[in-house]
Amino acid sequence: MARLRHLSILRTTFKCLFCGTTVILVGFLFYDPLIVNFHLKTKFNTPRLSSSAPPITERTTAEGDAGEAQQKDEGRTRPIQLRKEDIRTQGEADKVQEKDANTMARIHDKVCVSTRHVMFLKTHKCGSSTVQNIFLRYSYKNNLTLALPSNGNYLGNPNPFHVGMIPKTLLPKSKLVDIFAVHTRLNYQQLSKVLHRDTKWVTIVREPTALFESLFNFYDMGFYYGFGLENFKDYQIEMLEQIPRFGNKLGRNQMMFDFGYRPDADVKEVRRALDDLDRIFDLVMIAEFMDESLVLLRHLLCWTMEDVVVFTKNARRDKFKRPLDIRTKQVLRTINSADDVLYEHFVSRHMQRVLEFGVEKMAKEVLDLRTQREKYHKKCVSRETRGRDMSLRFMEYSDLVSTYVVSNSSDMDCVLLAMPELALIDHVREAQRSRLNPSD
């Protein structure tokens, strides 16, 4: 009982980051190092979080909108609960041993070996297309092998991933891929069969009501169900929880579904899921804290700042974003309660990780990242336009989102940064197919 009370106190401490005076102080954090030092000494002198899942409690919703693409698959099997170390051990021969310039990075005057093996679980409507662009570019520039389907951007639909889903013509002789960054449904045991032992596992989550609103409106699910989000508050929760998944892929508790669990998981299942996911993933990024998450990603992988510079992908244009009233938000939060618990858990983990990283150091690196992004935007982008603008060489699949017009199409860095998701996947797939099958 004492342990549970301790966790509850910690949880309340982190909840305060979203409300009251603490959020104001955090806002100042990234502009005034003096306030950073004072804030850390007075507000965040807390012990480390326990490795067990925190208790399921209420929280204050954090709003955000991070768009991304395509659909997901549905299945009913939970991932086998294996400890990460059962399959992935550190210090194995798979560790990158090259000492050339391509595999080295300097971070805060410390030389480290860059990670070339990454598993990125691409969750729906969590800003994952933005993060995916980083991995696709890195793979292309370094001639790494990606896990890719023969067409499209899904490996596993509607079932969880299985090794047989990757075409043989897109696999190297080792049958192992360097980077996995397309849509799939988590199946840890099967994914581990195509990944190197030193692979870093990464994913991203988003505040559930914002996620569901984006999902519902992006795919025009109101047309399918016969009523819009504004009507959700008029129906009983029990009825809303029985609504079938859109295309057998999309619906409530979308993050739980993408992680391979039942979308109607009960409290015990959610707790088990959190234990599993804590063991599996090296980093869970937060869409509402994208830049801070990118800094943590760069340090996890020992990549350069330029490697993690990225332009927002698949984000809806402002004219297509619809505000929700308080009652509708409450209803959405209730029907997405499993995602709600999952999200709060990983936000707490994120906040603890930022504290361990160093808040002042984080503020500096976030500023550096934004400066680099602005530099590339000025260098590469002549204008932003609607996704289906007919003058574009590479169009998005929807006018709901914006895309970028490159000012210099001969600059490959700019082209890769600006390319829409599907066009870039097609591009790297062709390059990989040619590299692996030179005689074809």
TAGITA-V212297 format. One record per residue. N is the residue number from 1. PHI is phi in degrees with one decimal (* if undefined). OMEGA is omega in degrees with one decimal (* if undefined). D_CENTER is the distance of its C-alpha to the mean C-alpha in Angstrom with 2 decimals. Layout:
N & PHI & OMEGA & D_CENTER
N & PHI & OMEGA & D_CENTER
This chain:
1 & * & 179.5 & 34.14
2 & -61.6 & 179.9 & 34.12
3 & -65.3 & 178.4 & 30.77
4 & -65.2 & 177.8 & 29.28
5 & -63.4 & 179.3 & 30.88
6 & -60.9 & 178.8 & 29.45
7 & -65.0 & 179.8 & 25.88
8 & -63.7 & 178.4 & 26.59
9 & -64.2 & 177.5 & 27.89
10 & -61.3 & -178.3 & 24.83
11 & -62.4 & 177.6 & 22.64
12 & -62.6 & 178.5 & 24.93
13 & -58.1 & -178.6 & 24.71
14 & -74.7 & 176.6 & 20.96
15 & -58.3 & -177.2 & 21.31
16 & -63.9 & 176.6 & 23.69
17 & -63.9 & -177.2 & 21.03
18 & -100.5 & -174.3 & 20.36
19 & -148.2 & 172.3 & 24.05
20 & 61.5 & -172.6 & 27.51
21 & -69.8 & -175.5 & 28.54
22 & -62.3 & -179.4 & 25.69
23 & -65.4 & 176.2 & 23.23
24 & -67.7 & 178.8 & 25.97
25 & -63.2 & 177.8 & 26.35
26 & -63.8 & 176.9 & 22.66
27 & -62.1 & 177.5 & 22.99
28 & -69.3 & -172.7 & 25.95
29 & -48.8 & -172.8 & 24.21
30 & -88.2 & -179.9 & 22.77
31 & -130.6 & -175.6 & 26.19
32 & -136.7 & -178.4 & 28.85
33 & -60.2 & 179.2 & 28.87
34 & -63.1 & 178.1 & 31.93
35 & -67.0 & 177.8 & 30.16
36 & -56.4 & -176.7 & 27.33
37 & -62.3 & 179.7 & 29.96
38 & -64.0 & -177.2 & 31.78
39 & -63.5 & -179.8 & 28.75
40 & -63.2 & -176.8 & 27.62
41 & -70.8 & -172.7 & 31.19
42 & -98.5 & -172.4 & 31.86
43 & -112.8 & -169.8 & 28.72
44 & -119.8 & 176.4 & 26.41
45 & -84.9 & -175.1 & 28.93
46 & -114.4 & 177.5 & 27.28
47 & -70.9 & 179.3 & 27.13
48 & -66.7 & 176.8 & 24.07
49 & -68.1 & 174.2 & 22.24
50 & -67.3 & 179.0 & 23.54
51 & -75.4 & 178.4 & 21.58
52 & -82.4 & -178.2 & 22.30
53 & -66.6 & 178.9 & 20.29
54 & -69.5 & -178.6 & 21.43
55 & -65.1 & -179.4 & 23.69
56 & -83.2 & -177.4 & 22.64
57 & -133.7 & 176.5 & 23.75
58 & -73.8 & 176.1 & 23.54
59 & -148.6 & 175.3 & 21.31
60 & -90.9 & -176.9 & 21.22
61 & -69.2 & 173.1 & 18.62
62 & -104.8 & -176.0 & 16.44
63 & -86.0 & 175.9 & 16.20
64 & -179.4 & 175.5 & 13.80
65 & -141.4 & 177.2 & 13.03
66 & -127.8 & -173.0 & 10.05
67 & -89.1 & 168.4 & 11.05
68 & -161.6 & -159.8 & 10.14
69 & -117.7 & 166.9 & 12.36
70 & 65.7 & -171.6 & 14.38
71 & -122.9 & -175.9 & 15.01
72 & -126.3 & -175.4 & 14.30
73 & -110.4 & -178.0 & 16.91
74 & -119.4 & 176.2 & 18.90
75 & -155.6 & -173.5 & 20.67
76 & -116.2 & -176.5 & 22.32
77 & -87.5 & 175.7 & 22.16
78 & -85.5 & 176.6 & 20.31
79 & -61.7 & 176.6 & 19.04
80 & -64.1 & -176.0 & 21.94
81 & -80.8 & 177.4 & 21.72
82 & -111.1 & 173.4 & 22.19
83 & -71.3 & -177.3 & 21.91
84 & -55.4 & -176.3 & 19.69
85 & -70.5 & 176.9 & 22.84
86 & -65.3 & -176.2 & 24.72
87 & -115.8 & -176.0 & 23.04
88 & -111.9 & 177.9 & 21.43
89 & -111.3 & -179.8 & 23.96
90 & -88.5 & 174.9 & 23.96
91 & 75.4 & 179.9 & 26.62
92 & -77.9 & -179.8 & 27.14
93 & -62.4 & 179.4 & 28.59
94 & -68.4 & 178.8 & 25.22
95 & -55.4 & 179.9 & 24.34
96 & -64.2 & -175.9 & 24.52
97 & -106.8 & -176.9 & 28.12
98 & -60.5 & 180.0 & 28.67
99 & -114.9 & -179.4 & 29.78
100 & -78.8 & -173.7 & 29.88
101 & -62.9 & -177.2 & 28.31
102 & -71.5 & -175.9 & 25.39
103 & -109.7 & -178.4 & 24.13
104 & -114.4 & 175.2 & 24.93
105 & -140.0 & 178.7 & 23.32
106 & -114.5 & -179.9 & 24.92
107 & -123.6 & -178.8 & 23.08
108 & 50.8 & 175.5 & 25.48
109 & 65.1 & 175.5 & 28.43
110 & -115.9 & 179.8 & 27.18
111 & -86.6 & 178.4 & 26.88
112 & -137.5 & -179.1 & 24.28
113 & -92.6 & -178.1 & 23.40
114 & -68.4 & 175.7 & 20.27
115 & -80.7 & 179.0 & 18.02
116 & -114.1 & -178.2 & 18.11
117 & -123.6 & -174.4 & 16.55
118 & -137.7 & 168.9 & 12.81
119 & -110.0 & 178.3 & 11.14
120 & -110.5 & 176.7 & 7.53
121 & -79.5 & -173.7 & 7.05
122 & -86.2 & -179.8 & 5.91
123 & -84.0 & -176.9 & 6.06
124 & -77.9 & 172.1 & 8.55
125 & 55.2 & 179.6 & 9.00
126 & -120.5 & -175.3 & 5.90
127 & 79.0 & -173.6 & 6.09
128 & -73.6 & 176.7 & 4.35
129 & -68.1 & 175.8 & 8.01
130 & -63.4 & -179.6 & 8.36
131 & -66.6 & -179.8 & 6.38
132 & -57.0 & -179.3 & 8.14
133 & -56.5 & 178.7 & 11.28
134 & -61.5 & -176.8 & 11.41
135 & -72.7 & 177.8 & 11.67
136 & -65.2 & 178.9 & 14.04
137 & -64.3 & -178.2 & 16.17
138 & -62.7 & 178.8 & 16.48
139 & -62.3 & -178.1 & 17.50
140 & -63.2 & -176.7 & 19.95
141 & -67.9 & -175.3 & 21.54
142 & -107.5 & 178.0 & 22.10
143 & 53.8 & 177.1 & 23.25
144 & -91.6 & -178.4 & 20.78
145 & -98.4 & 178.9 & 20.43
146 & -99.5 & 168.4 & 17.41
147 & -80.2 & -174.7 & 17.08
148 & -138.6 & 170.9 & 18.07
149 & -79.7 & 179.4 & 19.94
150 & -67.5 & 173.6 & 23.33
151 & -157.1 & -179.8 & 22.11
152 & 73.1 & -175.0 & 19.24
153 & -134.2 & 179.6 & 15.57
154 & -124.7 & 167.5 & 15.68
155 & -125.5 & -176.7 & 16.73
156 & 116.1 & -176.2 & 17.66
157 & -166.3 & 11.1 & 18.83
158 & -96.3 & -174.6 & 19.92
159 & -84.4 & 173.8 & 20.31
160 & -59.8 & -175.9 & 18.02
161 & -59.0 & 172.7 & 17.78
162 & -139.3 & -174.6 & 21.13
163 & -56.6 & -178.5 & 22.27
164 & -69.4 & -179.3 & 24.70
165 & -76.4 & 179.4 & 22.11
166 & -88.2 & 179.5 & 21.86
167 & -60.4 & -179.5 & 25.03
168 & -60.8 & -178.6 & 27.41
169 & -70.5 & 179.0 & 27.94
170 & -109.9 & 177.8 & 24.38
171 & -111.9 & 174.1 & 24.64
172 & -74.8 & -178.3 & 26.55
173 & -62.3 & -179.3 & 29.57
174 & -71.3 & -176.0 & 27.73
175 & 66.1 & 178.5 & 25.52
176 & -113.7 & 177.9 & 22.56
177 & -104.5 & 179.5 & 19.65
178 & -84.2 & -175.8 & 18.16
179 & -135.6 & 175.2 & 14.60
180 & -116.4 & -174.2 & 12.81
181 & -145.1 & 176.4 & 10.13
182 & -103.4 & 179.9 & 11.37
183 & -60.8 & 170.8 & 11.08
184 & -157.3 & 170.6 & 12.72
185 & -115.0 & -169.5 & 13.50
186 & -59.1 & 170.3 & 13.36
187 & -141.2 & -169.4 & 16.83
188 & -56.8 & -176.7 & 16.87
189 & -62.9 & -179.5 & 20.52
190 & -70.9 & 178.6 & 20.42
191 & -62.0 & -178.7 & 17.37
192 & -62.5 & -179.9 & 19.17
193 & -72.2 & -179.4 & 22.11
194 & -112.4 & -177.1 & 20.57
195 & -116.7 & 176.2 & 18.78
196 & -69.3 & -175.7 & 20.63
197 & -65.9 & -178.8 & 21.42
198 & -94.0 & 179.7 & 19.92
199 & -60.4 & 172.5 & 16.45
200 & -92.7 & -177.0 & 13.64
201 & -101.7 & -174.9 & 10.97
202 & -135.7 & 171.4 & 7.35
203 & -150.6 & -178.9 & 4.32
204 & -144.4 & 178.5 & 2.46
205 & -125.9 & -176.2 & 5.65
206 & -146.3 & 179.0 & 8.16
207 & -55.6 & -167.2 & 11.95
208 & -63.5 & -179.3 & 13.45
209 & -68.5 & 176.5 & 16.37
210 & -66.0 & 177.9 & 14.59
211 & -60.6 & -175.8 & 12.20
212 & -65.5 & 177.6 & 15.42
213 & -60.4 & 179.5 & 17.41
214 & -64.2 & 179.5 & 15.14
215 & -60.2 & -175.4 & 15.06
216 & -62.8 & -176.2 & 18.80
217 & -81.1 & -179.9 & 19.93
218 & -63.0 & -178.5 & 17.90
219 & -94.4 & 178.7 & 19.39
220 & 50.8 & -176.8 & 22.66
221 & -68.8 & 177.0 & 22.75
222 & -60.5 & 177.7 & 25.69
223 & -64.8 & -179.4 & 27.86
224 & -71.0 & -175.8 & 27.13
225 & -86.6 & 179.6 & 27.80
226 & 88.7 & 174.8 & 30.61
227 & -157.0 & -175.7 & 29.43
228 & -95.2 & 179.5 & 26.91
229 & -60.2 & -179.1 & 24.64
230 & -65.0 & 179.4 & 27.60
231 & -93.9 & -176.6 & 29.57
232 & -58.2 & -176.9 & 27.34
233 & -69.6 & -179.5 & 29.33
234 & -88.7 & -175.9 & 32.49
235 & -112.4 & 176.2 & 31.66
236 & -69.0 & 179.7 & 31.85
237 & -58.0 & -178.8 & 28.67
238 & -59.3 & 179.2 & 30.09
239 & -70.5 & -179.2 & 30.34
240 & -63.5 & -180.0 & 26.81
241 & -72.8 & 179.3 & 25.49
242 & -96.8 & -179.9 & 27.49
243 & -62.8 & -179.5 & 26.09
244 & -66.8 & 178.9 & 25.10
245 & -69.7 & -179.9 & 21.66
246 & -66.4 & -178.1 & 21.58
247 & 61.5 & -176.6 & 22.34
248 & 62.0 & -173.3 & 21.82
249 & -129.8 & -168.2 & 18.06
250 & -119.6 & 178.7 & 16.84
251 & 170.2 & -175.6 & 17.89
252 & -69.9 & -176.4 & 17.79
253 & 48.6 & -175.5 & 15.54
254 & -63.2 & -179.9 & 13.02
255 & -67.3 & 176.3 & 10.38
256 & -58.9 & 179.3 & 13.40
257 & -63.4 & 179.8 & 14.38
258 & -62.5 & 178.5 & 11.31
259 & -79.5 & 173.7 & 11.74
260 & 94.6 & -178.0 & 15.30
261 & -104.3 & 177.1 & 17.25
262 & -68.8 & 179.4 & 19.74
263 & -67.0 & 177.5 & 18.62
264 & -104.5 & -178.9 & 21.91
265 & -59.9 & 177.1 & 21.49
266 & -85.4 & -174.9 & 23.96
267 & -59.0 & -179.4 & 23.68
268 & -63.1 & 178.4 & 24.61
269 & -64.1 & 179.9 & 22.04
270 & -63.8 & 178.5 & 19.25
271 & -62.6 & 177.4 & 20.65
272 & -63.8 & 178.7 & 20.82
273 & -60.9 & 179.8 & 17.23
274 & -63.1 & 176.8 & 16.22
275 & -62.3 & 178.2 & 18.65
276 & -59.9 & -173.9 & 17.31
277 & -67.9 & 175.6 & 13.65
278 & -62.2 & 179.8 & 14.97
279 & -77.0 & -173.7 & 16.98
280 & -78.3 & -169.0 & 14.58
281 & -94.4 & 174.4 & 11.53
282 & -78.0 & 180.0 & 12.43
283 & -151.4 & 171.0 & 9.50
284 & -113.1 & -179.2 & 7.15
285 & -77.9 & 179.7 & 5.60
286 & -119.7 & -176.1 & 6.94
287 & -59.6 & -179.3 & 6.87
288 & -72.1 & 176.5 & 10.62
289 & -124.2 & -172.1 & 10.86
290 & -61.5 & -176.1 & 8.96
291 & -65.6 & 176.5 & 11.97
292 & -62.1 & 178.6 & 12.61
293 & -66.0 & 178.6 & 9.23
294 & -66.1 & 176.4 & 10.08
295 & -64.4 & 177.7 & 13.48
296 & -62.3 & 178.2 & 12.56
297 & -62.5 & -179.0 & 10.70
298 & -60.0 & 179.6 & 13.90
299 & -74.7 & 176.8 & 16.11
300 & -59.8 & -174.9 & 14.58
301 & -93.0 & -176.1 & 15.13
302 & 58.5 & 176.7 & 18.22
303 & -103.6 & 179.5 & 17.44
304 & -80.7 & 177.8 & 19.19
305 & -61.5 & 179.1 & 18.17
306 & -63.0 & 179.7 & 18.80
307 & -63.1 & -175.9 & 16.33
308 & -104.1 & 170.7 & 13.34
309 & -67.7 & -177.0 & 15.07
310 & -154.8 & 172.9 & 13.41
311 & -95.5 & 179.9 & 14.49
312 & -60.7 & -179.5 & 12.60
313 & -117.8 & 172.7 & 12.26
314 & 57.6 & 176.3 & 13.22
315 & -85.0 & 179.7 & 13.79
316 & -63.4 & 174.5 & 16.88
317 & -68.2 & -173.7 & 20.02
318 & -54.8 & -176.4 & 21.51
319 & -66.3 & -178.9 & 24.38
320 & -103.8 & 177.6 & 22.29
321 & -91.4 & -174.8 & 20.63
322 & -115.5 & 178.1 & 22.73
323 & -68.2 & -179.7 & 23.28
324 & -110.7 & 175.4 & 23.75
325 & -78.0 & -173.9 & 26.72
326 & -59.6 & -178.0 & 26.57
327 & -63.2 & 178.9 & 27.94
328 & -64.2 & 177.4 & 25.41
329 & -60.6 & 179.2 & 22.53
330 & -62.5 & 179.4 & 24.34
331 & -64.2 & -179.6 & 24.71
332 & -63.3 & 179.0 & 21.07
333 & -66.3 & -179.6 & 20.15
334 & -66.8 & -177.4 & 22.86
335 & -76.8 & 175.6 & 21.92
336 & -112.0 & -172.1 & 18.26
337 & -63.1 & 179.2 & 19.54
338 & -65.9 & 175.6 & 17.70
339 & -62.4 & -179.1 & 14.27
340 & -62.5 & 178.6 & 15.96
341 & -65.9 & 179.5 & 16.95
342 & -59.2 & -178.0 & 13.67
343 & -63.8 & -178.5 & 11.98
344 & -62.0 & 178.0 & 15.04
345 & -58.0 & -175.6 & 15.07
346 & -78.7 & 171.5 & 11.80
347 & -64.8 & 176.9 & 12.80
348 & -60.9 & 176.8 & 16.05
349 & -60.7 & -179.4 & 14.67
350 & -61.7 & -179.0 & 12.85
351 & -61.4 & 177.4 & 16.20
352 & -62.8 & -178.4 & 18.17
353 & -66.9 & 177.0 & 16.30
354 & -63.9 & 178.2 & 16.97
355 & -62.5 & 179.2 & 20.55
356 & -67.6 & 178.0 & 20.97
357 & -67.6 & -176.5 & 19.70
358 & 112.9 & -174.4 & 22.18
359 & -65.1 & 179.7 & 21.72
360 & -66.3 & 177.0 & 24.15
361 & -64.8 & 177.3 & 22.63
362 & -61.9 & 180.0 & 19.16
363 & -58.5 & 180.0 & 20.92
364 & -65.1 & -177.7 & 22.58
365 & -70.3 & 175.2 & 19.60
366 & -62.7 & 177.3 & 17.67
367 & -61.7 & 177.8 & 20.91
368 & -61.8 & -180.0 & 21.22
369 & -62.6 & -179.6 & 17.80
370 & -65.9 & 176.8 & 18.73
371 & -64.1 & 178.0 & 22.14
372 & -63.8 & 179.5 & 20.96
373 & -62.1 & 179.3 & 18.78
374 & -63.6 & 178.0 & 21.87
375 & -61.3 & 179.7 & 24.05
376 & -68.6 & 178.9 & 22.21
377 & -63.7 & 178.2 & 22.07
378 & -65.5 & -178.8 & 25.83
379 & -72.2 & -167.3 & 26.50
380 & -103.1 & -168.1 & 24.60
381 & -105.4 & 175.6 & 24.44
382 & -86.3 & 177.1 & 27.71
383 & -167.8 & 171.1 & 26.32
384 & -106.5 & -176.5 & 23.57
385 & -148.1 & 179.0 & 24.62
386 & -66.7 & -170.5 & 23.86
387 & -60.6 & -177.3 & 21.87
388 & -106.3 & 175.9 & 24.99
389 & -56.7 & -173.4 & 27.42
390 & -68.5 & 179.1 & 30.04
391 & -81.9 & -176.4 & 30.73
392 & -78.5 & 173.0 & 27.37
393 & -74.3 & 177.9 & 27.37
394 & -119.7 & -177.6 & 23.79
395 & -99.7 & 168.7 & 23.02
396 & -74.4 & -178.4 & 20.00
397 & -89.3 & -177.6 & 20.60
398 & -153.5 & 173.4 & 21.10
399 & -80.7 & 177.1 & 22.93
400 & -68.0 & -175.4 & 20.62
401 & -112.3 & 176.4 & 18.37
402 & -94.7 & 172.6 & 19.55
403 & -143.4 & -171.5 & 19.81
404 & -116.7 & 173.1 & 21.51
405 & -100.2 & -175.6 & 25.02
406 & -78.1 & -179.0 & 25.48
407 & -79.7 & -179.8 & 28.59
408 & -138.4 & -175.4 & 29.32
409 & -72.7 & 177.5 & 28.45
410 & -87.5 & 178.3 & 30.01
411 & -89.5 & -174.0 & 27.39
412 & -65.9 & 176.7 & 24.85
413 & -59.4 & 179.8 & 22.33
414 & -66.7 & -179.1 & 22.52
415 & -61.3 & -178.8 & 22.44
416 & -67.0 & 177.9 & 19.26
417 & -65.4 & -173.4 & 17.52
418 & -91.1 & -174.4 & 18.89
419 & -60.3 & 172.0 & 18.70
420 & -64.1 & -175.4 & 17.03
421 & -54.9 & -173.7 & 14.54
422 & -66.1 & 178.5 & 17.31
423 & -64.5 & -179.5 & 19.91
424 & -68.0 & 177.3 & 18.04
425 & -62.9 & 176.5 & 17.33
426 & -59.2 & -177.6 & 21.05
427 & -65.1 & -177.7 & 22.07
428 & -71.3 & 178.2 & 20.46
429 & -66.3 & 179.0 & 21.63
430 & -63.5 & 179.4 & 25.15
431 & -63.0 & -179.5 & 25.18
432 & -69.1 & 179.3 & 24.10
433 & -61.5 & 179.3 & 26.60
434 & -67.2 & -178.8 & 29.33
435 & -70.0 & -177.7 & 28.67
436 & -83.3 & -178.6 & 28.74
437 & -130.1 & -174.3 & 31.65
438 & -64.3 & -177.4 & 33.91
439 & -83.8 & -177.5 & 36.98
440 & -75.3 & * & 35.60
